[in-house]
Amino acid sequence: MLQDARSIRYYQRITDALVDHWNQGYRTDELRLYLEGYITALRHSDAIEPYLINRLEQEARRYLLDTSNFAVPQPQPDLDFF
């Protein structure tokens, strides 16, 4: 679980971007590449501590592997038409 405020903000940015990319038609392999690039950029920029980046990467991978995060809710039919 992330507890550092900066790493939480990065996590939110990553997950929001992953969902946006998914909605634009990108799929899991492409999202995985995006995530790897984002994490690599964080490592090179020294934005947060390395152990926080590792934890952030684990959480973001867990988010990416959970298919319910990318499910599009289907509208319920309105049965109240009488």
Number of C-alpha atoms within 10 A of each C-alpha: 8 13 8 10 9 13 18 15 11 19 19 13 11 20 18 12 15 25 16 13 16 16 13 9 8 13 12 14 9 14 17 16 11 16 20 14 12 14 19 13 12 16 15 8 9 10 14 14 11 12 9 17 20 13 14 20 19 13 16 21 15 11 17 19 13 11 10 10 12 15 11 8 7 6 6 6 6 6 6 5 4 3
